[in-house]
Amino acid sequence: MRRAPKTAPSEIPATEFKARCLELMREVHDRRRNYITITRRGRPLARLVPVPELAGSLYGCLKGQAKIHGDLTEPVDVVWEALQD
């Protein structure tokens, strides 16, 4: 007889999480659950959350977010200690 899969609780003790880890990760990812709180002795220890979906490639995702002030190749006016003997 085949059992129906358990649904993931919103809180789970760490020992039970260890036994059901892969199942719980799959459920959080596939069903896009908000999170599952992992507890130890009834106190929150960690949270299992889904990774946010990326809209596209990571390549170029920060384009236009940085500003350059001044000339990057121009020497600075500070003498480095490493250059002094």
KADA-V960335 format. One record per backbone hydrogen bond with DSSP energy under -0.5 kcal/mol. NH is the residue of the N-H (numbers start at 1). CO is the residue of the C=O. If there is no record, write none. Layout:
NH/CO
NH/CO
//
This chain:
12/37
14/39
17/13
18/14
19/15
20/16
21/17
24/20
25/21
26/22
27/23
28/24
29/25
30/26
31/27
33/28
36/48
37/10
38/46
39/12
40/43
43/40
45/38
46/38
48/36
49/47
50/33
50/34
61/58
63/60
65/62
69/67
70/68
72/70
74/71
80/78
83/80
84/81
//
